[in-house]
């Protein structure tokens, strides 16, 4: 089989406009991948592996790099609407494309709902008397407006949202390095003693390290966002690989360095307890540097991190839904574009998912939202595994080399897929993540049934439709 043509036609972008620049793509990727967990401390992972969490972040970064580079290789050849979902449709068949895109739409709706509720809680840090629903509604409208405008406006908003996170992390890393090595005016140097104290570097052994990887992996979910922007990138063949490379390198530096500093400055036994913004390692480092209102500054950064993630994830939901409509797997009206080239009808339907997720996370956190959380975990792992399987099929179907190639494939992608599958299996036995299979499998089964029902109806409609081919 020869590789499908790379010549673009209108259906590949679905009418979406190529207006995103290279620097916007890089920041959108970071905005989707860097969430609030980094700033408030990765308590669950650290409680399992202690200082060894640094290794967990490094290993998971390699897996994220494999996924991102596999995507870059495929979308350079097929820079079309729907990204990896549409490519899965092309190489694995309609069922894979249907399941992957609807799964991705659902998990991102859940993520957006959770992020806007988190943003509302951060507002209550300053004004505890404000009812939670008020900032949730305001922030929901904010991200909806950002996404309803032309894509270049969205790109600009997300660029500056993500820039705040990046600057905060860079300042934290620099101050942390000073605090560890030479000390700061109000604090003596901490050294590296916390990395080997309190039970050693791996206090819970290799088993604890693997459990930490399970939690850490979800920190990197979002690196696939760059591929989704391919249909709206000005020069996807140049910008997508560049953005993927920059994003993964920055994520490694930010996550691994930041976590290493957290564990060196604060004993892991303290960080593992988690807590409010005041207990964040970021606050401690800023306070040691003599920065006034350290907690308030950190809370502002965390707030923008939540809004940045919500903004980017809502973008992803609309593009996936628009792609499904293009393939007639979603209502046709969700595929229509506004005068500015934005799928606002898809945005409207995605907003319903946002409203549901936000409502449940606020009023039913211990029941219904737990099920949504399980779907999100299961779905995220399923999407990444399908991306790697699609890349395997893509390589088998291609006789010519793509401009960008994942090194070592299919071995590197195979190892990454096995790791992801091991993580997926392990979630069934980890308290707090066990809802992944309980909620994820029924959701997956519903999607499979829905696909066959839709295909059957489409076939029946095609059979009963009148034939006008011979009418003059």
C-alpha positions in Angstrom: 0.0 0.0 0.0 1.3 3.5 -0.8 1.1 6.4 1.5 -2.0 8.5 1.1 -1.5 11.7 -0.7 -0.4 14.7 1.4 -2.1 17.2 -1.0 -4.6 19.2 1.0 -8.2 19.5 0.1 -11.0 21.4 1.9 -12.2 18.4 3.8 -8.9 17.9 5.5 -9.2 21.1 7.5 -13.0 21.0 7.5 -13.0 24.7 6.5 -10.9 25.7 9.6 -8.5 28.6 9.0 -4.8 28.3 9.3 -4.1 31.3 11.6 -2.1 29.8 14.5 1.6 30.8 14.7 4.5 28.6 15.8 4.9 30.4 19.1 1.2 30.2 19.8 1.3 26.4 19.1 4.1 26.0 21.6 2.3 27.9 24.3 -1.0 26.1 23.6 0.7 22.8 24.1 2.2 24.0 27.4 -1.2 25.4 28.5 -2.8 22.1 28.0 -0.2 20.0 29.7 0.8 22.1 32.7 -2.0 22.1 35.2 -2.5 23.1 38.8 -1.0 20.0 40.3 2.6 21.1 39.7 2.0 24.3 41.7 0.1 22.7 44.6 2.5 19.8 44.8 2.1 16.3 43.5 1.2 14.8 46.9 -0.1 11.5 45.7 3.0 10.6 43.6 5.4 11.9 46.3 3.7 9.9 49.0 4.4 6.7 47.0 8.0 7.2 45.8 9.4 10.0 48.0 12.4 11.7 46.3 12.3 8.9 43.7 9.3 10.8 42.2 12.0 12.7 40.2 12.7 9.4 38.3 8.9 8.9 37.8 8.7 12.3 36.1 11.6 11.6 33.9 10.3 8.2 32.7 6.8 9.5 32.1 8.4 12.4 30.2 10.0 9.9 27.8 6.6 8.3 27.2 5.0 11.7 26.5 7.9 12.4 24.1 7.2 9.2 22.2 3.5 10.0 21.9 4.1 13.6 20.9 6.7 12.6 18.3 4.5 9.9 16.9 1.8 12.4 16.5 4.1 14.9 14.9 5.1 12.3 12.3 1.5 11.5 11.4 0.0 15.0 11.4 2.8 16.4 9.2 1.6 14.0 6.5 -2.1 14.5 7.4 -2.6 18.0 8.9 -6.4 17.6 8.9 -9.3 18.4 11.2 -9.7 15.9 13.9 -6.0 15.2 14.2 -5.3 11.8 15.6 -9.0 10.8 15.6 -9.2 11.4 11.9 -5.9 9.6 11.3 -7.1 6.7 13.3 -10.3 6.6 11.1 -8.0 6.5 8.1 -5.6 3.8 9.2 -7.5 1.7 11.9 -11.1 2.1 10.5 -14.2 4.1 11.3 -14.8 2.4 14.7 -11.4 3.5 16.1 -11.8 7.0 14.8 -15.3 7.2 16.2 -14.4 5.9 19.7 -11.2 7.9 19.9 -12.8 11.3 19.0 -15.9 10.9 21.2 -13.8 9.6 24.1 -11.5 12.6 23.7 -14.5 15.0 23.6 -15.9 13.5 26.8 -12.7 13.6 28.8 -12.0 17.1 27.8 -15.5 18.3 28.8 -14.9 16.7 32.2 -11.5 18.4 32.4 -12.9 21.8 31.6 -15.7 21.4 34.2 -13.2 20.4 36.8 -10.8 23.3 36.0 -13.5 26.1 36.1 -14.7 24.7 39.5 -11.1 24.7 40.7 -10.7 28.3 39.5 -13.8 29.2 41.5 -12.2 27.7 44.6 -9.1 29.7 44.1 -11.1 32.9 44.0 -12.5 31.9 47.4 -8.9 32.1 48.7 -9.3 35.8 48.6 -13.0 36.2 49.0 -14.3 33.1 50.9 -17.8 34.7 51.2 -18.3 34.5 47.4 -20.7 31.6 46.4 -18.8 29.0 44.3 -21.4 29.1 41.5 -20.6 32.8 40.7 -16.9 32.6 39.7 -17.7 29.2 38.0 -20.3 30.9 35.8 -18.0 33.9 35.1 -15.0 31.8 34.2 -17.2 29.5 32.0 -18.3 32.5 30.1 -14.7 33.8 29.8 -13.4 30.6 28.2 -16.5 30.3 26.0 -16.0 33.9 24.6 -12.3 33.2 24.1 -13.2 30.1 22.0 -16.0 31.7 20.1 -13.7 34.4 18.7 -11.4 33.8 15.7 -8.8 31.2 16.3 -6.0 33.8 16.3 -7.7 35.5 19.2 -7.9 32.3 21.1 -4.2 31.7 20.3 -3.3 35.1 21.7 -5.3 34.6 24.9 -3.8 31.2 25.5 -0.3 32.4 24.8 -0.5 34.9 27.7 -2.3 32.5 30.0 0.4 30.0 29.5 3.2 32.6 29.7 2.2 33.4 33.3 2.7 29.7 34.2 6.0 29.6 32.4 7.4 32.7 34.0 6.3 31.5 37.5 8.0 28.1 37.0 11.2 29.7 35.7 11.3 32.1 38.7 10.6 29.2 41.0 13.4 27.1 39.5 16.0 29.9 39.7 15.1 30.8 43.3 15.0 27.2 44.2 18.5 26.6 42.8 19.8 29.5 44.8 18.1 28.3 48.0 19.6 24.9 47.6 23.2 26.0 46.7 24.0 29.3 48.3 20.9 30.2 50.3 18.8 33.3 50.3 18.9 36.4 52.5 16.4 34.9 55.0 17.3 31.2 54.5 20.5 29.2 54.7 21.2 26.8 51.8 19.2 23.5 52.2 21.6 21.4 50.2 20.5 18.0 48.9 20.0 16.2 52.2 16.2 16.0 51.8 16.7 13.8 48.7 18.3 11.0 50.7 16.9 11.6 54.2 13.6 10.4 55.7 13.9 6.8 54.5 16.2 7.3 51.5 15.8 8.2 47.9 13.3 5.3 47.3 11.6 4.9 50.7 9.0 2.5 49.3 11.2 0.6 46.8 10.5 -0.1 43.2 6.8 -0.8 43.8 6.3 2.7 45.2 8.2 4.1 42.2 5.8 2.4 39.7 2.7 3.6 41.7 4.1 7.1 41.5 4.5 6.8 37.8 0.7 5.9 37.6 -0.1 9.3 39.2 2.7 11.2 37.4 1.7 10.1 34.0 -1.5 12.1 34.2 0.6 15.3 34.6 1.6 14.9 31.0 -1.8 14.3 29.6 -2.3 17.2 27.2 0.9 16.9 25.2 -1.3 15.7 22.3 -2.9 19.2 22.0 -0.3 20.4 19.6 -1.4 17.8 17.0 -5.1 18.9 17.3 -4.0 22.4 16.1 -2.6 21.1 12.9 -5.6 22.0 10.8 -5.3 25.6 12.0 -1.5 26.0 11.9 -0.1 28.4 9.3 2.7 25.9 8.3 1.9 22.5 9.9 4.8 20.7 8.2 7.2 23.1 10.0 5.4 24.3 13.0 4.0 21.0 14.4 7.3 19.2 14.8 8.9 22.3 16.2 6.1 22.9 18.7 6.1 19.3 19.8 9.8 19.3 20.3 9.8 22.5 22.2 6.9 21.6 24.3 8.2 18.2 25.4 11.7 19.6 26.2 10.2 22.4 28.2 7.8 20.0 30.0 10.8 17.9 31.0 12.8 20.9 32.3 9.8 22.4 34.1 8.4 19.2 35.6 11.6 17.4 36.5 13.5 20.5 37.7 10.6 21.9 39.6 9.8 18.6 41.3 13.5 18.0 42.1 13.6 21.5 43.7 10.4 20.8 45.7 11.8 17.6 47.1 15.2 19.2 47.9 13.7 22.2 49.6 10.9 20.5 51.5 11.1 17.1 53.1 9.1 14.6 51.1 7.2 13.5 54.2 5.8 17.1 54.4 5.0 17.5 50.7 3.2 14.2 50.6 0.6 15.5 53.0 -0.7 18.0 50.3 -2.8 20.8 51.5 -4.0 24.3 50.6 -2.2 27.0 48.6 -0.5 28.1 51.8 1.2 24.7 52.0 2.5 24.8 48.4 6.3 24.4 48.0 6.1 27.4 45.7 4.9 29.5 48.6 7.8 28.3 50.8 10.4 29.1 48.2 8.9 32.6 47.4 8.7 33.3 51.2 12.4 32.3 51.6 13.3 34.8 48.9 11.6 37.5 50.8 8.8 38.0 48.2 5.8 39.5 50.0 2.3 38.0 49.7 3.9 34.7 48.4 0.6 32.7 49.0 -1.4 35.3 47.1 1.0 35.3 44.2 1.0 31.5 44.0 -2.8 31.5 44.1 -2.9 33.9 41.2 -0.6 31.6 39.2 -2.6 28.6 40.1 -5.8 30.4 39.0 -4.4 31.3 35.6 -3.1 27.7 35.3 -6.6 26.4 35.8 -8.1 28.9 33.3 -5.4 28.2 30.8 -6.2 24.5 30.9 -9.9 25.1 30.7 -9.4 27.4 27.7 -7.3 24.9 25.8 -9.4 21.9 26.7 -12.5 23.6 25.5 -10.8 24.3 22.2 -10.0 20.6 21.9 -13.6 19.6 22.4 -14.9 21.8 19.7 -12.4 20.6 17.1 -13.0 17.0 17.9 -16.8 17.5 17.6 -16.4 19.4 14.4 -14.3 16.5 13.0 -16.9 14.0 14.0 -19.6 16.1 12.2 -17.4 16.2 9.1 -17.5 12.3 9.0 -21.2 12.3 9.9 -20.7 10.8 13.3 -22.1 13.9 15.1 -25.1 16.2 14.3 -24.5 18.0 11.0 -25.1 21.4 12.6 -22.1 20.9 14.9 -19.9 21.0 11.8 -21.0 24.4 10.6 -18.5 27.3 10.9 -19.1 30.9 11.8 -18.0 33.8 9.6 -14.7 33.8 11.4 -14.1 30.1 10.8 -14.9 28.9 14.3 -17.2 25.8 14.9 -19.5 27.7 17.3 -22.2 25.1 17.2 -19.7 22.5 18.3 -18.7 24.9 21.0 -22.3 25.2 22.1 -22.7 21.5 22.5 -19.4 21.3 24.3 -20.6 24.0 26.7 -23.4 21.6 27.8 -20.8 19.1 28.7 -18.9 21.8 30.5 -22.0 22.8 32.5 -22.8 19.2 33.4 -19.2 18.5 34.6 -19.0 21.7 36.5 -22.3 21.2 38.2 -21.5 17.6 39.2 -18.0 18.5 40.4 -19.5 21.2 42.6 -22.6 19.4 44.0 -21.9 15.7 43.6 -18.2 15.3 44.0 -18.6 12.1 46.0 -20.9 10.3 43.6 -21.6 11.3 40.0 -18.4 13.3 39.5 -16.4 10.3 40.7 -17.8 8.3 37.7 -16.9 11.2 35.4 -13.4 11.2 36.8 -13.1 7.4 36.1 -14.2 7.9 32.5 -11.5 10.7 32.2 -8.7 8.4 33.5 -9.7 5.5 31.4 -10.3 7.6 28.3 -7.0 9.5 28.5 -5.0 6.2 28.6 -7.2 4.7 25.8 -6.6 7.8 23.6 -2.8 7.6 24.0 -2.7 3.8 23.4 -4.8 4.3 20.2 -2.4 7.0 19.1 0.5 4.6 19.3 -1.4 1.8 17.6 -2.4 4.2 14.8 1.3 5.2 14.4 2.1 1.5 14.0 -0.5 1.1 11.2 0.6 4.4 9.7 4.2 3.1 9.4 3.1 -0.2 7.9 1.1 1.7 5.2 3.8 4.1 4.4 6.5 3.3 1.8 8.1 6.7 1.8 9.7 8.3 4.8 7.8 11.2 6.5 9.7 14.5 7.0 9.6 13.8 10.7 10.3 10.3 12.1 9.9 8.8 15.6 13.3 7.3 16.5 13.3 3.6 17.1 9.7 3.0 16.1 8.0 0.6 16.2 10.0 -0.6 19.2 9.9 2.7 21.1 6.2 3.2 20.5 5.6 -0.5 21.4 7.3 -0.1 24.7 5.4 3.1 25.4 2.1 1.4 24.6 2.9 -1.5 26.9 3.7 0.9 29.7 0.4 2.7 29.2 -1.5 -0.6 29.1 0.3 -1.6 32.4 -0.8 1.7 33.9 -4.3 1.2 32.7 -4.5 -2.3 34.3 -3.0 -1.1 37.5 -5.7 1.6 38.0 -8.1 -1.2 38.8 -6.1 -1.9 42.0 -5.3 1.6 43.2 -7.6 3.3 45.6 -8.8 6.6 44.0 -8.2 5.4 40.5 -10.3 2.2 40.6 -13.3 4.0 39.1 -11.4 4.1 35.8 -12.5 0.6 34.9 -15.9 0.7 36.6 -16.9 3.8 34.7 -14.6 3.6 31.7 -15.5 0.2 30.4 -19.3 0.8 30.3 -18.6 4.1 28.6 -16.4 2.4 26.0 -19.1 -0.2 25.4 -21.8 2.5 24.9 -19.6 4.1 22.3 -19.0 0.9 20.4 -22.8 0.2 20.3 -23.5 3.7 19.3 -21.1 3.4 16.4 -22.7 0.3 15.0 -26.2 1.8 15.4 -25.2 4.9 13.5 -23.5 2.9 10.8 -26.6 0.6 10.4 -28.9 3.6 10.1 -26.6 5.3 7.6 -26.5 2.1 5.5 -30.4 1.7 5.7 -30.8 5.4 4.6 -28.4 4.9 1.7 -30.3 1.8 0.6 -33.8 3.4 0.8 -32.7 6.7 -0.8 -34.2 7.2 -4.3 -31.7 6.8 -7.2 -31.7 9.9 -9.5 -28.5 9.0 -11.3 -30.3 8.2 -14.6 -32.7 11.1 -14.5 -31.8 13.8 -17.0 
